[in-house]
Amino acid sequence: MLNLSPQDMQAIWLSAQVATAATLISVPFGFAVAYFLVFVRLPGKALIEGVVNLPLVLPPVVVGYLLLLLFGQSGVLGPLLQSLGIRIIFTLKAAVIASAVVGFPLLVRSIRTGMEDIDERYLQASRTLGARWWDTLLTIILPLSGRALLAGMTLMFARSLGEFGATIILAGNIPGVTQTIPLAIYEYTNTPGGDRMALSLCLVSIVISFAVLLANESVSRKFRQRTTR
């Protein structure tokens, strides 16, 4: 039997908010980066690809610290943000940014795989018929890479649900403000007698992640049936 406190419910709700916002904000940028890496022929793409994938190999704490140097009050963008009255550090926005940066490579890699699997003959036929690039994008590339896009969104959402290192550095662990499920579990593991509460949140995290995977599989199956008709 789950034993969840109001603070735990807030952590669950904040995790869902952060994961959803990070995923939706990242989708257009991820699609654009994947398109660039697959269809644009320019020198230096390997460098760009390395930068995009860097959060996959860096420890999340390092990513969080770099973001702190960027968005902190004394950071690169700190004075500009202060002049605009925008606060990032220790807010929900910081948690969204941290999750978006850490999960972004998974989104791009998945979409890129889908784009690379598109038959080049479809694109050649589109160009032969005089279609503009946005027509090709909307009628061929986007539909044929739809499953990969959905898979990338699922991976990023699940990764955002479990994000810890970058979030705790950039957003802190403030109950009701920035405390997501992983941060709440961390706090319980450092609290005497908090094992039961930590286990309850672990089970909630497993259930949510499993539900997301099932939903993704269901939508992918329907998408696959439509494209084969």
N, C-alpha and C positions, 0 to 999 in steps of 0.2 A: 504494500500500500504506500503510495507516494505521500510524503509529508512535506508540503511546500508552503512556505511562509509568504506573506505579501511581498517581501523583498525578493524572494525567488521568482514570483510571478512577474515582478518588474524586470528582473534580469532576463527572463524568457522573452518578454515583450520587446525589450531593448535589443536583444539578439536578433529577433525577427526583423525589427526595423532596420538595424544596421546592415544585415545581410541583404535585405531587399533593396535598400537604397544604394548600397555599394554595387550590386549587380546591375540594376537598371541604369545607373549613371555610367557604368563602364561599358555597357553594350555598344553604343554608337562609336566610342573611341576604339574599342577592341575590334569591331568590324572594320573600321577604317585602317587600323594598323595591319590587320591580317590582309586586307585587300592590297595595301601598299607592298607588303612583303612578298605576295604571290604574283601580282600582275604588273607591278611597276619595275622597270629595269633601270636602276640607277646604281652608281658605285657607292660603296659604304653601307649597303644594306646589312651586311654581316655585323657591323658595329651597332646599328640600330636594333637588330635582333638580339644581340648580346645585352644591350641595355634593357630591353623589354623583359628578357628572361632572368635578369640579375636577381630580382626578389625570390626566385625559386631556389637559388643556391646560397644566398646570404641568410644568416640567422635572422629570424624575425625581429630580434632585439636590435640588431644593427640597422635594419630597415626603419624601425621606430625611432632610433636615435638620429638617423639621417633626416627623417621627417621633422624631428624636433628642431634640428639645426636649420631647417628650411622655414618652418612655421612659428618657431618660438619668438618671444618678444625681442630677443637679440639676434634672431636669425635673419636669413636673407630676405624673406618676405615680411618679417615681423613689423618693421616700421610702416610699411605700406598698408598692411592689414589694420594696424592701430589707427592710422589716419582715416581709414574707411569705417572704423568702428566695428570691425569684424574680429571676433575672438574664435580661435581654433582650438588651442591647447586646453585640455581637460573639459571638453564639451563632446556632445554626441557627434558633432561634425568631424571631430578628430578620430573617433572610432570608425566612422564611415570611410574617411580617407585612408586610414591604416588598413582596413579590410580590403578596400578597393586596390590599393597598391600591391598588397601581398597576393591577392587572387587574380589580378589582371593577367599575368602570364598564362595561367591555365585557360582563361577565356580565349586569349589570342591563339594559343597553340591549337585549341580545339577547332576554332573557326578556320584557321589556316589549313588544317588537315582536310576539312570539308571542301574548301576552295580548291585545293590541289587535286582533289579527286574528280573535279568537274571535267567532263570530256572536252578537250580543246576544239573538237569539231563543232560543238554547239556555239562556241564563241566565234569561230571563223564564219559559220553560217550567218550569225547575227551581223557581223561586220559586212559580209557580202551583201546582205539585204539592206544595208544602209542604216542600221539602227544606231542611234547615238549611244554614248557610253552609259548614260543613266538608264536608258531603256534596257540595255544589256544587263546592267546591274540589277534592276528591279524585276525583270522577267526571266532571267536565267541564273545569274550568280546567287541572288538572295534566296530564291526558292530551292535551288539545288544544294545550297549550303545550310538550309534551315535546320536540319537534324543536328548538324555540327554546332550551329549556334545555340540550339536548345541544350545540347550536351555541355557546352562551355558555360552556359548560364547556370546549369545545375551544379557543375563542379565548383564554380566560383561561389555560389550561394552556400554550398556545404562547407567550402573552405572558410568563408566569412563567419559562419556559425562557430567554427572552432578556432578562430584567430585569437591569439593571446599575447605573444611577445611584443609586436609592434603596437598593439592597442594599449597595453599597460604603460608603455613608455610615453606615448603621445597623448592618450586620453585619460590615463590614470584609472584607478579602481574606486569610483565614487558611486555608492549605492543609490539607485534611482536616477542616476544621471548618465554614467558611462559603464556601469557594471553589467557586463554581459554574462552569459552562462559560464564560459571558461574562467572568467575572473571571479565569479561567485564560488565556483568549485575550488579555485586556488585559495580563496579566503577561508573556506570551510576546512580545507586540509591543514591549515595553519591555526585552526581554532580547536581547543580541547573539546572532544565530544561531537565534533562536526562531521564525522565520517558518514553518519546516516543521511544528513542533509546533502552532503556531496554526492553520495550514491544516488539519491533521488534525482538530482539535477543531471547526473550522468545518464540515467535512464531516460529522462526527458530529451536530452540531446540525441540519444540513440534513436528514439521514436521519431523525432522530427526529421533527422537525417534520412532514416529509412523511408518515411512518408514522402520526402522530396524525391528520393530515387524511384519509388514506385510511381509517383505522378509523372516523372520524366519518362519512365518506360511506357506508361500508358499513352502519353501524348505522342511519343516517338512512334509507337505502333500505329496510331491513327494517322499520323503524318505519312508513314511508310505506305499504308493502305491507299491513301489518296494519290500519292505519286505513282503508284503502280497501276492505277486504273486507266 
